[in-house]
Amino acid sequence: MKIIGPCSGIGSRLRPFTLNKPKTFINIAGKTVLEHILNKFTNTFDSDTELILIVGYKKRQITEFVKQKYSDKFKLTFIEQEPRGYNDDIPFYWGLGEAVYLANKSFGGTSYTDKEADKREGSLIFLADMIPIEEYAYLMYRYYESDVDGIITVMEVPEEDASSYGVVVVDEKSLIQKLIEKPKDFISNLAIAGIYAFSNSATKALFDIIKGYLDKRTKGSKEIYLTESLQDLINRGFKIAAINLKKGILDFGRPSEVLKGNKFLLEQQSLKVEEFKEFNITSEKSYIKNPVHIGENSKICNSVIGPFVSIGANSIIENCILENCVIESSTSLKNVISEKSIIGSNVKVENISKNNLIIGDKSIY
């Protein structure tokens, strides 16, 4: 099976944090979102697995980072998604549909009549800002043990929030009948959760369908979405099942969700005071309330930190009270009292008492 990861988007919903880095590089609980995702893959897939990353915005950051960290974990392939155009030097693209289609060259002309081989040589597609709480081994088990051509993960959302998602309608066997992108009227609370697995034949059929939309596009066309192509795939007779993620998914596509994801990840693994020396962390006259993460070479002085605070490497925190915050690397905070805040890297903030701060990289406040 080949893994396809579209990573080309600019992350407009995460501005200002994505002005200097791709959205999948938001640092949570000591790792980037992309690291959290790829580390989960290493628990399920072996080093012969081809990882195909579709890059665009800040492509060099992604390719260099992944090559450094994962060259021995996957067979790496990088494919660039060319910008559709620019707004004030910021690129924009033809959307998720085109990004997925660009992986088509990695799937040769071989067809598989054996159902098991057809599934084994298929694809797994993930979104670079979403992390399932379940292990991928569970999803792969559901994929292989079901008599289907593919699976799409879903999660239950409140009825009042359903219009913000792509949703699916299923039959009594959980086979998907309809996919609707952000429906105006309520038809289902099963929201698409951003992980897909398809057999080789279903993957190639999906590529063919997307190509049909790409060939018809004009300068005035909208982005090429994936949902419409998936509906066409089902209309062609492919059986695609909805797999309900009972434990949910961590969605880092919006600032409000970053704090929720940070809280969950810290609950799974918190830095202990006994580990401070190992990571050259200095804590003077401070009280640390777990769960927290503090990056290496950081200094905490006269402060109360936690719970649910992530602090990036090489940061200085002085005379602060922080709770439920994400603070990225090389940041200096002095005389700051705050909850539910997200502060980027290389930031300097002094003398402020305010909650819900949103401060982008390289800012002085």
Backbone hydrogen bonds in HBPLUS format (Angstrom, degrees):
<---DONOR---> <-ACCEPTOR-->    atom                        ^
c    i                          cat <-CA-CA->   ^        H-A-AA   ^      H-
h    n   atom  resd res      DA  || num        DHA   H-A  angle D-A-AA Bond
n    s   type  num  typ     dist DA aas  dist angle  dist       angle   num
A0002-LYS N   A0122-GLY O   3.05 MM 120  6.45 165.0  2.07 149.2 149.6     1
A0124-LEU N   A0002-LYS O   2.84 MM 122  6.25 147.7  1.94 156.0 161.2     2
A0003-ILE N   A0050-GLU O   2.93 MM  47  6.23 169.4  1.94 169.7 172.1     3
A0052-ILE N   A0003-ILE O   2.72 MM  49  5.93 177.7  1.72 172.7 172.3     4
A0004-ILE N   A0124-LEU O   2.73 MM 120  6.06 164.8  1.75 158.0 162.6     5
A0126-PHE N   A0004-ILE O   3.02 MM 122  6.46 158.2  2.07 165.0 170.5     6
A0005-GLY N   A0052-ILE O   2.82 MM  47  6.14 165.1  1.84 163.1 163.8     7
A0054-ILE N   A0005-GLY O   2.99 MM  49  6.10 159.6  2.03 132.4 138.6     8
A0007-CYS N   A0054-ILE O   2.68 MM  47  5.44 157.3  1.73 148.9 155.8     9
A0057-TYR N   A0008-SER O   3.12 MM  49  5.16 166.4  2.13 125.1 126.6    10
A0014-LEU N   A0011-GLY O   2.92 MM   3  5.43 156.1  1.97 115.8 123.7    11
A0015-ARG N   A0012-SER O   3.31 MM   3  5.41 165.8  2.33 108.3 108.6    12
A0017-PHE N   A0014-LEU O   2.85 MM   3  5.80 127.9  2.12 144.2 143.8    13
A0019-LEU N   A0016-PRO O   3.23 MM   3  5.61 160.7  2.27 117.8 117.1    14
A0025-PHE N   A0022-PRO O   2.91 MM   3  5.50 161.7  1.94 122.4 125.9    15
A0026-ILE N   A0023-LYS O   3.44 MM   3  5.98 161.9  2.47 117.2 116.0    16
A0034-LEU N   A0024-THR O   2.99 MM  10  5.27 151.4  2.07 161.0 151.9    17
A0033-VAL N   A0026-ILE O   3.04 MM   7  5.98 133.4  2.27 152.2 163.9    18
A0028-ILE N   A0031-LYS O   2.70 MM   3  5.46 155.3  1.76 162.2 155.0    19
A0031-LYS N   A0028-ILE O   3.08 MM   3  5.46 169.8  2.09 118.5 121.8    20
A0035-GLU N   A0032-THR O   3.07 MM   3  5.14 117.6  2.47  96.7 111.6    21
A0036-HIS N   A0032-THR O   3.10 MM   4  6.51 160.7  2.14 154.9 159.3    22
A0037-ILE N   A0033-VAL O   3.05 MM   4  6.38 157.0  2.11 151.1 157.2    23
A0038-LEU N   A0034-LEU O   2.88 MM   4  6.10 177.3  1.88 160.8 160.7    24
A0039-ASN N   A0035-GLU O   2.80 MM   4  5.78 159.1  1.85 153.3 159.0    25
A0040-LYS N   A0036-HIS O   3.30 MM   4  6.41 146.5  2.42 134.7 142.2    26
A0040-LYS N   A0037-ILE O   3.11 MM   3  5.35 124.4  2.43 100.0 113.7    27
A0041-PHE N   A0037-ILE O   3.20 MM   4  6.64 146.4  2.32 142.9 152.5    28
A0041-PHE N   A0038-LEU O   3.08 MM   3  4.95 116.9  2.49  90.5 106.1    29
A0042-THR N   A0038-LEU O   3.08 MM   4  6.45 147.7  2.19 146.8 154.8    30
A0043-ASN N   A0040-LYS O   3.16 MM   3  5.38 145.5  2.29 101.5 111.4    31
A0044-THR N   A0041-PHE O   2.90 MM   3  5.34 156.0  1.96 113.8 121.6    32
A0045-PHE N   A0041-PHE O   2.79 MM   4  5.79 172.3  1.79 175.1 177.7    33
A0049-THR N   A0046-ASP O   3.13 MM   3  5.83 166.5  2.15 121.3 124.7    34
A0075-LYS N   A0049-THR O   2.90 MM  26  5.85 173.3  1.90 143.5 145.7    35
A0051-LEU N   A0075-LYS O   2.79 MM  24  5.90 156.4  1.84 147.3 154.7    36
A0077-THR N   A0051-LEU O   2.93 MM  26  6.09 152.6  2.01 163.0 156.4    37
A0053-LEU N   A0077-THR O   2.91 MM  24  6.32 158.1  1.95 170.2 169.3    38
A0079-ILE N   A0053-LEU O   3.02 MM  26  6.32 164.0  2.04 155.0 157.9    39
A0055-VAL N   A0079-ILE O   2.84 MM  24  6.07 149.3  1.93 146.2 156.1    40
A0081-GLN N   A0055-VAL O   2.78 MM  26  5.99 161.1  1.82 163.4 168.2    41
A0059-LYS N   A0056-GLY O   3.20 MM   3  4.98 130.2  2.47 135.2 122.7    42
A0062-ILE N   A0058-LYS O   3.41 MM   4  6.81 159.7  2.46 151.3 156.4    43
A0063-THR N   A0059-LYS O   2.95 MM   4  6.17 176.1  1.95 161.6 162.2    44
A0064-GLU N   A0060-ARG O   3.00 MM   4  5.95 169.9  2.01 151.7 155.0    45
A0065-PHE N   A0061-GLN O   3.12 MM   4  6.01 157.2  2.17 139.2 146.2    46
A0066-VAL N   A0062-ILE O   2.93 MM   4  6.03 172.4  1.94 158.5 160.6    47
A0067-LYS N   A0063-THR O   2.98 MM   4  5.99 161.5  2.01 146.6 152.3    48
A0068-GLN N   A0064-GLU O   3.08 MM   4  6.14 156.5  2.14 141.8 148.1    49
A0069-LYS N   A0065-PHE O   3.02 MM   4  6.22 157.0  2.07 149.8 156.0    50
A0070-TYR N   A0066-VAL O   2.75 MM   4  5.42 158.0  1.79 151.8 156.6    51
A0073-LYS N   A0070-TYR O   2.97 MM   3  4.90 157.2  2.03 103.9 111.3    52
A0074-PHE N   A0070-TYR O   3.22 MM   4  6.30 145.3  2.35 163.4 163.7    53
A0084-ARG N   A0092-PHE O   2.64 MM   8  5.70 153.4  1.71 146.8 156.2    54
A0085-GLY N   A0092-PHE O   3.37 MM   7  5.68 147.5  2.49 145.9 146.0    55
A0092-PHE N   A0085-GLY O   3.01 MM   7  5.68 148.7  2.11 145.7 144.9    56
A0087-ASN N   A0090-ILE O   2.83 MM   3  5.08 161.4  1.86 142.0 145.9    57
A0090-ILE N   A0087-ASN O   2.93 MM   3  5.08 158.1  1.97 109.5 116.4    58
A0224-ILE N   A0094-TRP O   2.68 MM 130  5.78 168.0  1.70 155.1 155.0    59
A0099-ALA N   A0095-GLY O   3.17 MM   4  6.45 162.3  2.21 149.4 154.9    60
A0100-VAL N   A0096-LEU O   2.99 MM   4  6.21 163.7  2.02 156.8 158.9    61
A0097-GLY N   A0224-ILE O   2.76 MM 127  4.99 141.9  1.90 160.9 156.8    62
A0101-TYR N   A0097-GLY O   3.07 MM   4  6.29 161.0  2.11 147.1 152.9    63
A0102-LEU N   A0098-GLU O   3.03 MM   4  6.26 144.8  2.16 153.0 160.8    64
A0103-ALA N   A0100-VAL O   3.14 MM   3  5.84 163.8  2.17 119.1 124.0    65
A0104-ASN N   A0101-TYR O   2.91 MM   3  5.59 162.2  1.94 129.8 131.5    66
A0106-SER N   A0103-ALA O   3.07 MM   3  5.82 159.9  2.11 122.4 128.3    67
A0107-PHE N   A0104-ASN O   3.05 MM   3  5.51 164.0  2.07 115.1 120.0    68
A0118-ASP N   A0114-ASP O   2.88 MM   4  6.08 156.9  1.93 155.9 163.5    69
A0119-LYS N   A0115-LYS O   3.06 MM   4  6.30 153.1  2.13 146.5 152.4    70
A0120-ARG N   A0116-GLU O   2.92 MM   4  6.12 160.7  1.95 147.5 153.6    71
A0121-GLU N   A0117-ALA O   2.97 MM   4  6.07 147.6  2.08 149.5 155.6    72
A0200-ASN N   A0118-ASP O   2.75 MM  82  5.21 167.1  1.76 140.4 144.6    73
A0122-GLY N   A0119-LYS O   3.15 MM   3  5.22 150.8  2.24 116.3 114.6    74
A0123-SER N   A0198-PHE O   2.86 MM  75  5.36 152.9  1.94 148.0 157.1    75
A0198-PHE N   A0123-SER O   2.89 MM  75  5.36 155.8  1.95 149.1 157.1    76
A0125-ILE N   A0196-TYR O   2.73 MM  71  5.02 157.4  1.78 143.9 152.0    77
A0196-TYR N   A0125-ILE O   2.94 MM  71  5.02 161.3  1.98 147.4 152.4    78
A0130-MET N   A0127-LEU O   3.35 MM   3  5.78 161.2  2.39 122.8 120.5    79
A0252-PHE N   A0129-ASP O   2.66 MM 123  5.02 171.4  1.67 166.8 167.2    80
A0131-ILE N   A0250-LEU O   2.78 MM 119  4.95 159.0  1.82 143.2 150.5    81
A0250-LEU N   A0131-ILE O   2.70 MM 119  4.95 178.3  1.70 152.0 151.6    82
A0133-ILE N   A0248-GLY O   3.37 MM 115  6.13 173.1  2.38 141.9 140.5    83
A0138-TYR N   A0135-GLU O   3.13 MM   3  5.62 136.1  2.33 108.5 117.9    84
A0140-MET N   A0136-TYR O   2.82 MM   4  6.09 161.0  1.86 157.3 162.4    85
A0141-TYR N   A0137-ALA O   2.94 MM   4  6.07 148.1  2.05 140.1 148.8    86
A0142-ARG N   A0138-TYR O   3.08 MM   4  6.37 161.3  2.11 148.2 152.3    87
A0143-TYR N   A0139-LEU O   2.97 MM   4  6.20 149.4  2.06 143.5 152.6    88
A0144-TYR N   A0140-MET O   2.92 MM   4  6.11 166.3  1.94 152.4 154.6    89
A0145-GLU N   A0141-TYR O   2.90 MM   4  5.92 159.6  1.95 154.4 160.1    90
A0149-ASP N   A0239-LYS O   2.69 MM  90  5.20 155.7  1.75 145.6 154.2    91
A0199-SER N   A0149-ASP O   2.91 MM  50  5.53 155.4  1.98 164.9 159.0    92
A0241-ALA N   A0150-GLY O   2.96 MM  91  6.39 159.4  2.01 150.9 147.1    93
A0151-ILE N   A0197-ALA O   2.78 MM  46  5.32 150.6  1.86 149.1 158.8    94
A0197-ALA N   A0151-ILE O   3.03 MM  46  5.32 161.6  2.06 147.8 150.0    95
A0152-ILE N   A0241-ALA O   2.89 MM  89  6.31 148.1  2.00 160.5 167.7    96
A0243-ILE N   A0152-ILE O   3.00 MM  91  6.07 161.0  2.03 137.9 143.1    97
A0153-THR N   A0195-ILE O   2.98 MM  42  5.51 170.5  1.99 166.0 167.9    98
A0193-ALA N   A0153-THR O   2.77 MM  40  5.18 177.7  1.77 133.9 133.1    99
A0154-VAL N   A0243-ILE O   2.92 MM  89  5.89 157.4  1.97 140.3 140.1   100
A0245-LEU N   A0154-VAL O   2.82 MM  91  6.08 170.2  1.83 174.4 171.9   101
A0155-MET N   A0191-ALA O   2.87 MM  36  5.32 144.0  2.00 141.7 153.5   102
A0191-ALA N   A0155-MET O   2.86 MM  36  5.32 153.8  1.93 162.0 153.8   103
A0157-VAL N   A0189-ASN O   2.93 MM  32  5.36 153.6  2.00 148.7 157.3   104
A0161-ASP N   A0158-PRO O   2.89 MM   3  5.37 150.4  1.98 114.0 123.4   105
A0162-ALA N   A0159-GLU O   3.32 MM   3  5.30 154.5  2.39 101.0 108.3   106
A0164-SER N   A0161-ASP O   3.00 MM   3  5.76 166.2  2.02 125.4 129.7   107
A0165-TYR N   A0162-ALA O   3.14 MM   3  5.61 169.3  2.16 118.8 121.2   108
A0182-LYS N   A0165-TYR O   2.83 MM  17  4.90 134.9  2.04 113.8 125.8   109
A0192-ILE N   A0166-GLY O   2.77 MM  26  5.62 169.1  1.78 156.4 158.3   110
A0167-VAL N   A0180-ILE O   2.82 MM  13  5.44 158.7  1.86 158.7 158.6   111
A0180-ILE N   A0167-VAL O   2.91 MM  13  5.44 164.2  1.94 156.1 161.4   112
A0168-VAL N   A0190-LEU O   2.98 MM  22  5.77 149.2  2.07 156.7 166.6   113
A0169-VAL N   A0178-LYS O   2.91 MM   9  5.09 153.1  1.98 143.0 146.7   114
A0177-GLN N   A0169-VAL O   2.74 MM   8  5.62 175.7  1.74 163.2 164.6   115
A0178-LYS N   A0169-VAL O   3.34 MM   9  5.09 159.9  2.38 134.0 137.4   116
A0171-ASP N   A0175-LEU O   2.96 MM   4  5.53 147.2  2.07 143.1 152.3   117
A0174-SER N   A0171-ASP O   3.02 MM   3  5.25 159.3  2.07 118.5 119.2   118
A0242-ALA N   A0174-SER O   2.86 MM  68  5.63 165.5  1.89 169.7 173.2   119
A0176-ILE N   A0240-ILE O   2.83 MM  64  5.84 172.9  1.83 168.7 170.1   120
A0203-THR N   A0199-SER O   2.82 MM   4  5.97 154.5  1.88 149.9 157.5   121
A0204-LYS N   A0200-ASN O   3.01 MM   4  6.26 163.3  2.04 151.6 155.0   122
A0205-ALA N   A0201-SER O   3.01 MM   4  6.17 152.4  2.09 140.8 148.8   123
A0206-LEU N   A0202-ALA O   2.88 MM   4  6.08 150.6  1.97 143.7 151.8   124
A0207-PHE N   A0203-THR O   2.96 MM   4  6.31 155.3  2.02 149.1 155.6   125
A0208-ASP N   A0204-LYS O   3.01 MM   4  6.25 157.5  2.06 145.3 151.0   126
A0209-ILE N   A0205-ALA O   2.95 MM   4  6.23 153.4  2.02 147.5 154.6   127
A0210-ILE N   A0206-LEU O   2.92 MM   4  6.17 169.5  1.93 157.2 159.5   128
A0211-LYS N   A0207-PHE O   2.91 MM   4  6.08 159.2  1.95 150.3 156.5   129
A0212-GLY N   A0208-ASP O   3.20 MM   4  6.45 145.0  2.32 138.5 146.6   130
A0212-GLY N   A0209-ILE O   3.06 MM   3  5.21 122.9  2.40  97.6 111.9   131
A0213-TYR N   A0210-ILE O   2.98 MM   3  5.24 121.9  2.33 102.4 116.6   132
A0214-LEU N   A0210-ILE O   2.90 MM   4  6.24 159.5  1.94 154.5 161.2   133
A0215-ASP N   A0211-LYS O   2.82 MM   4  5.98 156.5  1.88 153.5 158.5   134
A0216-LYS N   A0213-TYR O   3.17 MM   3  5.29 138.8  2.35  99.0 110.3   135
A0217-ARG N   A0214-LEU O   3.30 MM   3  5.37 159.3  2.34 103.9 109.9   136
A0221-SER N   A0218-THR O   3.03 MM   3  5.18 166.8  2.05 111.4 115.6   137
A0230-LEU N   A0226-LEU O   3.00 MM   4  6.28 151.7  2.08 155.9 164.8   138
A0231-GLN N   A0227-THR O   3.05 MM   4  6.39 149.3  2.15 148.9 157.1   139
A0232-ASP N   A0228-GLU O   3.11 MM   4  6.44 152.6  2.18 143.0 150.2   140
A0233-LEU N   A0229-SER O   2.95 MM   4  6.24 144.6  2.08 141.6 151.6   141
A0234-ILE N   A0230-LEU O   3.10 MM   4  6.43 154.0  2.17 146.3 151.5   142
A0235-ASN N   A0231-GLN O   2.91 MM   4  6.20 153.2  1.98 145.6 154.0   143
A0236-ARG N   A0232-ASP O   3.00 MM   4  6.25 129.2  2.26 139.3 151.6   144
A0236-ARG N   A0233-LEU O   3.22 MM   3  5.19 136.4  2.42  93.4 105.1   145
A0238-PHE N   A0233-LEU O   3.45 MM   5  6.10 159.4  2.50 152.2 147.7   146
A0237-GLY N   A0234-ILE O   2.94 MM   3  5.30 159.5  1.98 111.3 117.4   147
A0248-GLY N   A0245-LEU O   2.93 MM   3  5.06 147.0  2.04 103.2 113.9   148
A0257-GLU N   A0254-ARG O   3.03 MM   3  5.32 126.7  2.32 106.0 119.7   149
A0258-VAL N   A0254-ARG O   3.12 MM   4  6.45 137.1  2.31 147.4 160.0   150
A0258-VAL N   A0255-PRO O   3.08 MM   3  5.06 129.3  2.35  95.4 109.3   151
A0261-GLY N   A0257-GLU O   2.92 MM   4  6.13 165.4  1.94 155.5 159.0   152
A0262-ASN N   A0258-VAL O   2.88 MM   4  6.03 155.7  1.94 147.3 154.5   153
A0263-LYS N   A0259-LEU O   3.06 MM   4  6.21 159.0  2.10 143.6 148.4   154
A0264-PHE N   A0260-LYS O   3.11 MM   4  6.42 162.2  2.15 149.9 154.0   155
A0265-LEU N   A0261-GLY O   2.99 MM   4  6.19 171.7  2.00 156.7 158.6   156
A0266-LEU N   A0262-ASN O   2.98 MM   4  6.10 158.5  2.03 151.6 157.3   157
A0267-GLU N   A0263-LYS O   3.12 MM   4  6.29 146.4  2.23 143.0 151.6   158
A0267-GLU N   A0264-PHE O   3.14 MM   3  5.21 122.5  2.49  95.7 110.1   159
A0268-GLN N   A0265-LEU O   3.14 MM   3  5.22 136.9  2.34  96.2 108.0   160
A0269-GLN N   A0265-LEU O   3.28 MM   4  6.65 146.1  2.41 143.8 152.0   161
A0271-LEU N   A0292-VAL O   2.91 MM  21  5.96 167.0  1.93 167.9 169.1   162
A0275-GLU N   A0272-LYS O   2.88 MM   3  5.43 155.5  1.94 115.1 123.0   163
A0276-PHE N   A0273-VAL O   3.09 MM   3  5.42 166.0  2.11 113.7 118.2   164
A0279-PHE N   A0275-GLU O   3.31 MM   4  6.66 147.3  2.42 151.4 159.7   165
A0279-PHE N   A0276-PHE O   3.14 MM   3  5.37 126.5  2.44 100.9 113.8   166
A0281-ILE N   A0276-PHE O   2.87 MM   5  4.77 174.6  1.87 139.5 141.1   167
A0280-ASN N   A0277-LYS O   3.16 MM   3  4.93 165.6  2.18 103.8 107.1   168
A0297-ASN N   A0279-PHE O   2.97 MM  18  6.47 154.0  2.04 158.3 166.7   169
A0282-THR N   A0298-SER O   2.96 MM  16  6.39 163.3  1.98 157.4 161.1   170
A0300-ILE N   A0282-THR O   2.70 MM  18  6.01 166.0  1.71 160.3 165.1   171
A0284-GLU N   A0300-ILE O   2.81 MM  16  6.23 162.6  1.84 160.4 165.5   172
A0302-ASN N   A0284-GLU O   2.84 MM  18  6.25 156.0  1.90 159.1 167.3   173
A0287-TYR N   A0303-SER O   2.87 MM  16  6.40 153.3  1.94 155.0 163.9   174
A0305-ILE N   A0287-TYR O   2.93 MM  18  6.34 160.3  1.97 160.1 166.6   175
A0289-LYS N   A0305-ILE O   2.74 MM  16  6.03 170.2  1.75 162.4 165.9   176
A0308-PHE N   A0291-PRO O   2.76 MM  17  5.48 140.3  1.92 154.3 167.1   177
A0293-HIS N   A0309-VAL O   2.94 MM  16  6.43 153.7  2.01 154.7 157.2   178
A0311-ILE N   A0293-HIS O   2.74 MM  18  5.97 154.6  1.80 146.1 155.1   179
A0295-GLY N   A0311-ILE O   2.79 MM  16  5.89 138.4  1.96 136.3 150.0   180
A0314-ASN N   A0296-GLU O   2.88 MM  18  6.28 159.7  1.92 156.8 163.4   181
A0299-LYS N   A0315-SER O   2.87 MM  16  6.37 155.9  1.93 156.9 165.0   182
A0317-ILE N   A0299-LYS O   2.84 MM  18  6.20 168.9  1.85 168.3 172.2   183
A0301-CYS N   A0317-ILE O   2.85 MM  16  6.22 159.8  1.89 164.1 170.4   184
A0319-ASN N   A0301-CYS O   2.92 MM  18  6.34 156.9  1.98 155.0 162.4   185
A0304-VAL N   A0320-CYS O   2.87 MM  16  6.32 154.8  1.94 154.4 162.2   186
A0322-LEU N   A0304-VAL O   2.96 MM  18  6.41 160.2  2.00 165.4 171.2   187
A0306-GLY N   A0322-LEU O   2.86 MM  16  6.01 149.8  1.96 149.8 159.5   188
A0324-ASN N   A0307-PRO O   2.95 MM  17  6.20 164.4  1.98 156.5 160.4   189
A0325-CYS N   A0308-PHE O   3.04 MM  17  6.60 121.8  2.40 129.7 145.6   190
A0310-SER N   A0325-CYS O   2.97 MM  15  6.37 158.1  2.02 154.7 160.8   191
A0327-ILE N   A0310-SER O   2.75 MM  17  5.86 160.8  1.79 157.5 164.2   192
A0312-GLY N   A0327-ILE O   2.78 MM  15  6.06 133.7  2.00 135.8 150.5   193
A0330-SER N   A0313-ALA O   2.75 MM  17  6.14 162.6  1.78 161.3 167.5   194
A0316-ILE N   A0331-THR O   2.93 MM  15  6.37 154.8  2.00 147.6 155.2   195
A0333-LEU N   A0316-ILE O   2.87 MM  17  6.33 160.8  1.91 164.2 170.6   196
A0318-GLU N   A0333-LEU O   2.86 MM  15  6.17 164.1  1.89 157.4 162.9   197
A0335-ASN N   A0318-GLU O   2.92 MM  17  6.45 152.9  2.00 152.7 161.6   198
A0321-ILE N   A0336-VAL O   2.94 MM  15  6.45 152.0  2.02 148.8 156.3   199
A0338-SER N   A0321-ILE O   2.96 MM  17  6.46 158.9  2.01 165.6 172.3   200
A0323-GLU N   A0338-SER O   3.17 MM  15  6.65 148.9  2.27 150.6 158.1   201
A0340-LYS N   A0323-GLU O   3.22 MM  17  6.82 140.1  2.39 146.9 158.2   202
A0340-LYS N   A0324-ASN O   2.96 MM  16  5.03 117.3  2.37 114.6 129.5   203
A0326-VAL N   A0341-SER O   2.97 MM  15  6.43 157.1  2.02 155.5 162.8   204
A0343-ILE N   A0326-VAL O   2.81 MM  17  6.25 164.7  1.83 164.2 169.6   205
A0328-GLU N   A0343-ILE O   2.93 MM  15  6.32 160.2  1.97 157.2 163.6   206
A0346-ASN N   A0329-SER O   2.94 MM  17  6.51 150.4  2.03 151.8 161.4   207
A0332-SER N   A0347-VAL O   2.80 MM  15  6.18 164.2  1.82 166.7 169.9   208
A0349-VAL N   A0332-SER O   2.93 MM  17  6.39 162.1  1.96 164.5 170.4   209
A0334-LYS N   A0349-VAL O   2.96 MM  15  6.40 153.2  2.04 154.0 162.4   210
A0351-ASN N   A0334-LYS O   2.89 MM  17  6.40 143.3  2.02 149.1 160.6   211
A0352-ILE N   A0335-ASN O   3.06 MM  17  6.55 146.1  2.18 144.9 154.7   212
A0337-ILE N   A0352-ILE O   3.02 MM  15  6.54 153.6  2.09 147.7 155.4   213
A0354-LYS N   A0337-ILE O   3.00 MM  17  6.39 133.5  2.22 165.0 179.0   214
A0356-ASN N   A0339-GLU O   2.90 MM  17  6.31 163.5  1.93 166.6 172.0   215
A0342-ILE N   A0357-LEU O   2.87 MM  15  6.08 162.8  1.90 158.6 159.7   216
A0359-ILE N   A0342-ILE O   3.03 MM  17  6.48 164.6  2.06 159.3 164.3   217
A0344-GLY N   A0359-ILE O   2.80 MM  15  6.00 154.9  1.86 153.8 162.5   218
A0362-LYS N   A0345-SER O   2.88 MM  17  6.34 159.6  1.92 159.5 166.2   219
A0348-LYS N   A0363-SER O   2.94 MM  15  6.40 158.7  1.99 156.8 163.8   220
A0365-TYR N   A0348-LYS O   2.85 MM  17  6.31 161.6  1.89 159.7 164.9   221
